[in-house]
């Protein structure tokens, strides 16, 4: 299901994405799925994982493991530009990340994060890109005390400002969780506090399993709240990588029987959502089947047919 924004607002937001060199999303040849397929050509699961997962456009996540972040981002965006494709990057290095749970970590200080996100933005430079900013960090504000909440919002504002200045052709989407988390007015309020006025919009369902039938109306409700209360016209993107069978109750950590969702693509200008993306890489564990981010071929293979 898609919805049309009024006027040419979304067309303007997607102007970069709809140029001759950026009408298709970038499939990372170094993704965890692609690397596994190359390393295991004789595995009976390799052909299916290669055809259904490794060949699909997906996001690359950047954090403390990425080394010197400016050159790492530059190399990835340059490879996508050389292929005339639009890369999707995830910035995932906020201090006190994931409230100390499976994906705990992040920059060790506010100044450390400022340096990191400034270098991240500089690595993109003037090239086209999609950036998903800090999954779960806004909906998880409630695990922080008052000072921690204020600090995190300051970092979001700094990040959106640096990306707007140093990566002016990047479309930045601030993550706001999923349709079963925050009420739309609260989601809109937090997005405004985080600096969404300077971003393309917001991201939904990252690493989660909510169906498009839930996520898309929820995204429209959040966009409506941003428009009606704050006079902001914003688009949204949805992670469809693992939502083909919907959620398994409230279980979010490597639930059984999940399926791949709709293939990644850029929608027609004026549509809501603006894009369906595979932000979480299918087959990478949430932290229960293996350490968070580890590629598990059985998880990937079972998602192809929902076993």
Secondary structure, 3 states (H helix, E strand, C coil): CCEECCCCHHHHHCCCCCCCCCCCECCCCCCHHHHHHHHCCCCCCHHHHHHHHHCCCCEEEECHHHCCHHHHHHHHHHHHHHCCCEEEEEECCCCCEHHHCCCCECCCCHHHHHHHHHHHHHHHCCCCEEEEECCCCCHHHHHCCHHHHHHHHHHHHHHHHHHHHHCCCEEEEEECCCCCCCCHHHHHHHHHHHCHHHCCEEEECCCCCCCHHHHHHHHHHHHHHHHHHHCCCCEEEEECCCCCCCCECCECCCCCCCCCCCCCEECCCCEECCEEECCCCCCECCCCCCCCCCECHHHHHHHHHCC
